[in-house]
Amino acid sequence: MDDSADAFIRLALERRGTGGRPFYSTSANGQVIALCEQDAEFRSLARQADQIHADGMSVVLFSRLSSTQPLPERVATTDLVHAVAARAVKTGVSFYFLGATEEVNARAVENLTSAYPGLRFAGRRNGYFDRAEEDAVIDAINAAAPDILWIGFGVPLEQQFVVRNIERLHNVGLIKTAGGLFDFLAGSKSRAPQWMQTLGLEWLYRMILEPRRLAVRYLTSNPVAIYAMLRTIAKRGH
């Protein structure tokens, strides 16, 4: 977590004002791995990222079984944003929040700036726009020139948006896909208790809170993800 947060600040500052392609960071959990297994197009989108964080304990556990350099811990975006924000206050790195409803987006910005006085937001925008408005959204982001652009559209919309527009986001230092981050920052969704996070059971907590929406997703994606990871371990064993 600390290495990731330090790198975000360094990479964002290195790219400030250069006019080049932003650094692109995304995340993987069971849902993402299942999508990569089932959808070649999405797998291609994921592989275009410069960095993929393990935003799920299943990915961390898999690394311990499959790698000589296992991941030391989970880097959940909902935690990473706080680590980066604390450093951004000290370094003058600016944020831009893109996504969620207008109310949730505004409240997320308000809550984060309250938690980290001095944190600078270059801008923000809700995620409710269509493709016809996309050029204007890109122009507004470039005009704001944020050091770090957090995009919360959910999988796979945010990955599609980034790959489609990354070469045009020339006034952004770093892009981080953020999933439902803004909902958590706004307080409209709650995090699991720390003991559940530690045991890798945050998915269970979320499913209990949103059974209709998440039960089907977990029941269909988790077996696929587990199969894909076990198959990889088996191949490496040979």
Residue pairs with C-beta under 8 A, 6 or more apart in sequence:
1 73
1 75
1 79
1 80
1 83
2 83
4 53
4 75
4 80
4 83
5 80
5 83
5 84
5 86
5 87
6 87
8 25
8 80
8 84
8 87
8 148
8 174
8 176
9 84
9 87
9 88
9 91
9 93
11 23
11 173
11 174
12 23
12 93
12 147
12 148
12 173
12 174
13 91
13 93
13 147
13 173
14 173
15 22
15 23
15 147
15 172
15 173
15 174
16 147
16 173
17 145
19 170
19 171
20 170
21 166
21 167
21 169
21 170
22 149
22 166
22 169
22 172
22 173
22 174
22 175
23 50
23 51
23 173
23 174
23 175
24 48
24 49
24 50
24 51
24 162
24 166
24 174
24 175
25 49
25 50
25 51
25 52
25 53
25 174
25 175
25 176
25 177
26 46
26 49
26 51
26 52
26 53
26 158
26 159
26 162
26 176
26 177
27 52
27 53
27 54
27 55
27 75
27 76
27 77
27 177
27 179
28 36
28 46
28 52
28 53
28 54
28 55
28 56
28 59
29 54
29 55
29 56
29 58
29 59
30 56
30 58
30 59
30 203
30 218
30 221
30 222
30 225
30 226
31 155
31 217
31 221
31 225
32 46
32 155
33 58
33 59
33 224
33 225
33 228
33 229
34 220
34 221
34 222
34 224
34 225
34 228
35 42
35 43
35 46
35 155
35 156
35 221
36 42
36 43
36 46
36 228
37 43
37 224
37 225
37 227
37 228
38 224
39 156
42 156
42 159
45 156
45 159
45 160
45 163
46 52
46 159
48 163
49 159
53 75
53 77
53 80
54 60
54 63
54 71
54 74
54 75
55 74
55 75
55 76
55 77
55 179
56 74
56 200
56 203
57 74
57 199
57 200
57 202
58 200
58 222
58 225
58 226
58 229
59 71
59 74
60 70
60 71
60 73
60 74
60 200
61 200
62 229
62 232
62 233
63 70
63 71
64 70
64 71
65 233
66 229
66 232
66 233
66 236
74 200
76 197
76 202
77 176
77 177
77 178
77 179
77 181
78 181
78 184
78 191
80 176
81 112
81 150
81 178
81 181
81 185
82 115
84 93
84 148
85 95
85 112
85 115
85 116
85 119
86 116
87 93
88 94
88 95
88 116
88 119
88 120
88 147
88 148
89 116
89 117
89 118
89 119
92 120
93 120
93 147
93 148
93 173
94 120
94 121
94 122
94 145
94 146
94 147
94 148
95 112
95 119
95 120
95 121
95 122
95 146
95 147
95 148
95 149
95 150
96 121
96 122
96 123
96 124
96 125
96 141
96 144
96 146
96 148
96 149
96 150
96 172
97 105
97 108
97 109
97 121
97 124
97 125
97 150
97 152
97 182
98 124
98 125
98 127
98 137
98 141
98 149
98 150
98 151
98 152
98 153
99 105
99 126
99 127
99 150
99 151
99 152
99 153
99 158
99 178
99 182
100 108
100 126
100 127
100 152
100 182
100 183
100 186
101 126
101 127
101 128
102 126
102 128
103 186
104 126
104 182
104 183
104 186
104 188
105 124
105 125
105 126
105 127
105 182
105 186
106 124
107 185
107 186
107 187
107 188
108 181
108 182
108 183
108 185
108 186
109 121
109 124
111 185
111 186
111 187
112 119
112 185
113 119
113 121
121 146
122 144
122 145
122 146
122 147
123 140
123 141
123 144
123 146
125 137
125 140
125 141
127 152
127 153
129 137
134 165
138 165
138 168
138 169
141 149
141 169
141 171
141 172
142 168
142 169
142 170
142 171
142 172
143 171
144 171
145 171
145 172
146 172
146 173
147 172
147 173
147 174
148 172
148 173
148 174
148 175
148 176
149 169
149 172
149 174
149 175
149 176
150 176
150 178
150 181
151 158
151 161
151 162
151 175
151 176
151 177
151 178
152 158
152 177
152 178
152 179
152 180
152 181
152 182
153 161
153 177
154 179
154 180
155 177
155 179
158 177
158 178
158 179
159 177
162 175
162 177
166 175
169 175
180 189
183 189
184 190
184 191
189 209
190 209
191 197
191 202
192 201
192 202
192 204
192 205
192 206
193 205
196 202
196 204
196 205
203 214
203 218
206 214
207 214
207 215
207 218
